[in-house]
Amino acid sequence: MATPAKTFRLVAMDLDGTLAGPDGVISARTRDAIARAQARGVIVTLVTGRTLPAVRPKVIELGLTAPVILCNGASIYNANDGHILFRRPIASTLSRKIIRFLRQAKLSPVAFVDDGLYSAQTISPNISPRSGLAGMRLHILGVAFERFALAPEKIAVIVRANHARAWVKKLRAETHGKISLTRPYPTLIEMTHRYASKGRALGWLANHLKIPRRQVMAIGDGDNDMDMIQWAGMGVAMGNAPASVRAVSDYVADSVEVDGLAKVIERFILDGKCDHDT
């Protein structure tokens, strides 16, 4: 016998590969489903590795009013006025160590602080579309970057895809496990505070909004979405997610190319079904 359908009051969705495909476009069906959910009083928010300047156009496009979780859970902002609610940056001493280590290896890390992007040199075009740099203020520091005194929400670096796993191991060893590392793309490594994650940030936001865990739905497609998918009352993996992400989810949606996110909202929120509880 089926249990009663859950009432979801908060929907947390990843951006790239979940809300929008590789072209960055949100489909008309997805926009409509989100608008209808919000009209019913459901809070919809973004949980992404990107920064506020990069996500603000999507917030405006979708008419979102809830705080957004950024930099893989390192910060939470009121998207409309830019007021920061939560911030868990990498300590400046540790960030200097990471930057020196990567620079000595002839790599080009970049550090994200609020709406500023800091680097020793001009940013590689390879990193720009993948880290969502639109609207950010770029600061070129040259050799002074190795004396970086600010505490960034995130440090990112581009490496060769076939070297990425080795670099993750090297960075964990160099920092003695004091940072969290994710690979949103095969060549991109992102580093945050070791306790900064999408799942922890979503828990903080749900508590801030006084919404119980069982009434939270989280939807994502990447390894950095796994802990929020596991934390939520209903965790959804996109059909384009890797097997590791699908394995920890309560439900596997269709892929982003065929409106998987819209279909989940329609099925479990707008139509009120909850088949995963049967």
GUKOLMI-570965 format. One record per residue: y, x, z of N, C-alpha, C, O in turn. Coordinates in steps of 0.1 Angstrom, whole numbers, plus 5000, padded with zeros to 4 digits. Atoms other than C-alpha are relative to their C-alpha. Last residue first. Layout:
// GUKOLMI-570965
YXZYXZYXZYXZ;...
// end
This chain:
// GUKOLMI-570965
501250105000502950544974498850075004497750005005;500550044987505850754986498849915000498449865010;500649894994506350944953499649975015498950055021;501449995002506850614936499350125007498150115010;500349884993510250554951498550034999497850035010;501549974999511850284930499950135008500850215009;500650014986515350154938498650035001498050005011;501150105001516350084901499349985014498649895016;499550125006519750254905499049894999499349775000;498750054993518650514930500449874994500649775001;500150004985515050624923501249955007501249935019;501350054995514550534886500149995015499649895021;500350145004518150554872498849955008498849835013;499050094993519050864892499749864997499749775006;500350004986515751034881501049915007500549835016;501250084997516350934845499649995014499149885019;499650145002519851074844498849915003499049815010;499350044988518551404857500449865000500349795010;500850014988515851434831500849955012500349875020;499350084990518251354802499149985013499149875019;500250145002516051474774500449925012499849825016;499750035014517351834770499749854997500349804988;498650035002517551864808500349964986501249884984;499149885001513751844811501549954998501849844995;499949955013511951534824500950124999501750145008;499250085010511651504861499750054986499150164984;499549925012509051654884500649914990499949824985;500050075013508751484918500550104989501450174992;500750134998508151594954499849924987498949844986;499250125001508951954946499249885003498049885003;499550044987507352274958500849875000501349835010;501150014990505052324928500549965014499849905021;500650135002507852244902498949985012498749875016;499150104995509852544915499349864999499549785009;499749984986507052794912500949895006500749855017;501150064992505952644878500350015015499949925023;501349935000509352724863499049945009499349865017;500149904989511952454858498750084999497750034994;499849875005512352284824500050115011500250235008;501149965008510851964837500150144994499050204990;499850045014513551954863498750044993498050144997;499949885009512351984899500249944986499549854982;500450025014513151704924500250134992501250194992;499749895008513151724962499549984986498349964984;500750005013513251404981500550114991501650124988;501050114998514151405018499249984987498049944988;499650135002515751745010498949895003497849925002;499350054988514752075025500249854999500149775008;501050014989512052174999500749935012500049865019;501050105004514352104970499049975011498649865013;499450134999517152284988499149894996499149785001;499950044986514852584994500849875002500549795011;501250044993513752594958500249965014499649865018;499950144995517152574941498849975009498749865014;499050024989517552954939500249865004501049835014;500549954988514352974919500949995012500549965023;500149854999515852754893499450045013499349965022;501049945010515552394880499750155002498950204995;499749865005517352174905498950054990497949984988;500549985014517651824920500350144995501550174995;499649885006518151744957499350024987498150014986;500849965011517951394972500650134994501850134992;499449905009519251325007499050034988497850064991;499250075010518451015026500750094991501750054984;500950095008515551165046500849934989500249874980;500749925010517851455057499249904991499149934979;501249944996520151215076499250064988499450024977;501050065008523751165064498650075004498550195003;500850094991526451235089499049924992498849804994;499850145005528751385062499349895008499449775005;498550025000529051715081500349864996501249795001;499650024986525251695088501549975001501949895009;500650134996524551655051500449975014500849855018;499250115006526951935043499549865004500349785007;498750004993525352185067500849884995501449805003;500250054987521852095054501349985008501549895015;500250155001523052135019499849945013500249835016;498650075002524452475028499849854999500749785003;499349994988521052585043501449934999501849865007;500750094990519152465012500850005013501149895019;499750145004521552624987499549905011500149815014;500950065009521352955005500449864997501149805005;499350095009523553185025499049964990498450044982;500250144996521653335054500749904992500949784995;501450034999521153675038499749865005498649815003;500449984986524753685027498649955002498149864995;499250074990524853674989499650045014498650115016;500249974986523653874960500949925009502149915005;498950044991523253774924499650025014498549995018;500350004986521053954898501249965008502350025006;498950024990521453864861499450005014498649925018;499349874999519153994833501150005011501850105013;500849885000516453734835500750135002500250225008;500449975014518853454844499250135001499450215010;499850125008519453284878499750014985499449924978;499949965014517953584895500149874992499149824987;500650105009518453554933500250054985501150134983;499949975014518953794961499449894991498349844995;500950095008519753724997500250034986501450044981;499450085010521254015017498949914994497749944994;498850074994520454195049500749924990501849864993;500350145000516854295038501249915005501049805009;500950044989517354655048499849855001499749805012;499250084991520354685024499149965012499649885021;498849934997518854975004500849925010501549985018;500249884992515354835005501350065005501550105016;500550044987516354484994499850125009500250115021;498850054993518554644966499549945014500249965024;499149894996515654854954501149955009501550015019;500749934989513254564954500850115005500950135017;500150094988515654344934499450085011499950075023;498749994994516254644910500149915013500749945023;499949874993512554674903501350015007501450075019;500850014988512354304895500150135008500150135020;499350094990515354334871499150005013499750015024;499849924988514054644851500549915012500649965023;501349934996512454454822500250095013499250145018;501050104995515454224820498750065005498150015015;500950035010517954504818498949915005498549935017;501049895001520554484845499149964988499149854983;500850015012523754274849499150124999499550235000;500249895008525254264884499049974989498049904991;500950025011526654004907499950134992500950204991;499949895008528154014942499049984989497849944991;501149965009528853694960500350134993501450154990;501150105000530853534987498850044992497750014996;500250105011532853854990498949905003498049925010;501450054997534154025022499749894989500249784990;500150144998537154235012498649965002497650034998;499950044986537554605018499949855003499949815014;499750154999536354744985500049965014499049975021;499450024986536355124989500449865003501249835011;501049954991533955164959500550005014499750025023;501050114998536354944939499050045010498449965018;499750074987539055204943499049895004498949855015;500849934990537355394914500349945014499549965023;500449865003538855144890499150065011498349995017;499749904990540254834907499750144997500150235005;500649885004540454574879500450115010501650155011;499349894994541354234895499150134996498050145000;500749885001540453924874500850125006502050145002;499149895002541753584885499350145001498550165010;499949914989539153314879501050114997501350154986;499050034990539753024856500150095012501050075020;498950085005536453054837501049975011500649925022;498849934996534153314853501349934996502449974999;499050104999531053094853501350065004501850025015;499550024986528453354862501149905001501649885012;501150034991526353334830500549995014499749935023;500550145001529153294804498949975011498749855013;499150114999530953604817499549864999499749785008;500050064987528153844825500849875000500649785008;501350054997527353954789499949925013499149835015;500250135005530953984780498749945003498549815002;500850005012531154284803499949854995499849765003;501250064998534054264828499249994986499849964976;500050135008536754514823498649945001497650014999;499649995014536454794849500049864994499649765001;499549875003535854864886500650014986501550094983;500949915008535454494893500750144999501950155001;499649864998536954214915498950094993497750074994;501149925005536953844906500450155000501450194994;499849865006539353624925498750074997497750055004;499850025014539153244931500250134993500750144981;499250125003537653284966500149984985499149964978;499350044988536253634966500949894997501949914990;499350135000533653714940500649975013499849975023;500050064987532454084935500949874999502049884993;498750074998531454244902499949925013498849875017;499950134991528854504898501349944999502350004997;498650054999528854754868500049875008500149765002;499950155003525754974867501449955004502250035009;499350035013525855354864499949854996500049824984;501050025010523355404892500549974987499749934978;500649875001526155544914498850004990498550104984;499249925009527955224907499450144998499650194987;500250055014525055014920500950094991500550124980;501449985005524855204953499849974985499250044978;500149855002528655224958498650034994498450114985;499249965011528954844953499850154997499650194985;500750055012526054774977500750044987500150094977;501349935002527454995004499349964987498850044979;499749865005530954854999498850084998498750154988;499750025015529454495002500550144994500150174983;501250015008527754595035500349994985499650054977;500749874999530954715051498850004991498450104985;499449905009532854415038499350135000499250204990;499049924993530454165053500550114991499850174983;500749874997528753935027501150095008502250095003;499949895010530453595029499150125005498650135016;500949904994529453275048499950124990499050134982;500149875008532153025041499250095008499350125020;501049914995532452655051500050134991500150124979;500650064988535052385047499050095007498850095019;501349954997537452545023499449945013500149945023;500249974986540252335010498650055003497749984999;500349864998540552364972499850045014499750165017;498949934995542352024969499850155003500750225007;498750065005540051824947501250085004502150104996;499749965013536852034951501449964995502050024987;499650135006536752024988500550034986501550104984;498650035002534952354992500249854997499349784992;499950145003531652475005501549975000502250005009;498750074996530852845005499949864996499149824987;499149914991527953095005501349935003501949985013;500050044986525452834993500950085009500950065021;501450014995524452974959500049975015499150025023;500549864998528053074952498750005007498550075016;499849905011529252704955499450145004498950165016;500649884995528452384974500050114989499550084978;501049945009530852104964499550135007500350205013;499949865000532751864988498850064991497850004990;500749934988532451504977500350155000500650204989;499049994989534951334953499550075012500250115021;500749974987533151364920501150015010502250075008;499350084990534951194890499450025014499349935022;500950094993532351334866500649915010500049815015;500750085011534751504842499249895006499149785001;499150095006536951614871499449914990499649794990;499650094989534151774890500949894995500749774998;501250094999532851934858500349895010499949775009;500050095012536352084851498849905001499049784996;499050114999536352204888500149914987500249794989;500650134999533052394884501149895000500749774998;501050035011534352724870499449865001499149804991;499450015013537452744892499149964988499549894979;499250125001535352664923500849994986500749884980;498850004991532752934917500849874998500649804988;498749975006529252924902501149985011500949955022;499649864998525952964919501450034996501950144998;500049915012525652584921500350155005500850175015;500549884993525152284943499750114990498750104983;500649895007527151994929499650115010500350135020;499449874999527751664947499350114991498250094987;500649915010527051294944500850135001502050135000;499249885001527751054973499250104991498150134993;500849884999526150714967500950124998501750134989;499749944987528550424973499250125002499350185013;500950074989527150194946500250075013499650035023;499450134999530050304922499249925011499849835017;498849994992528950654928500649875003501149845013;500449974986525450574915501250015009501149965020;500650124995526950404884499550025015499649935023;498950094998529150704876499549875007500149825016;499349954988526250944880501149905004501349875016;500950024988524050734857500750045012500749985023;500150144997526850704831499249985013499649905021;498750044994527651074831499949865005500549825015;499949944987523951144826501349975007501349935019;500950074992523650904797500050055015500049985024;499350134996526751044781499149925009499649865018;500250115009525251394782500649875005500949855017;500650114992526851674802499849884991500849844985;499650145003527551974778499249905009498049915010;499150044990527252334790500549855000501349815007;498750015006525652444758501149955010502249955006;499449875003522652574777501449994994502250094995;500949905007521952234792500750134997501850155001;499649975013524052044818499050104994498450195001;498950105005523251864850500350024986500549934978;500350124993519952054856501049894995500649794989;501450035001519752374835499649875007498449835005;500649945013523152494847498549975000497750015009;499350025012524552254874499350054987498849974980;499649875006522352204904500849974987500749864982;500649965012522351854919500650144996501750174997;499549875003522851714953499350064988498150074987;500849935010522451344957500750134997501950144994;499449885005523551184990499150064989497950084992;498550014998523050835002500750124995501950124992;499449875001519450784991501549985000502149914992;498650015004517850465003500650145000500750205011;499049934992514050515004501449964995501549934983;499249905007511750254989501050065009501649995017;498750045006509550075013500750114993500650234998;498950014990506050215017501349954994501449974982;498849925001503450144990500949985012501049865017;498850085000500050005000501350095000501350185008;
// end
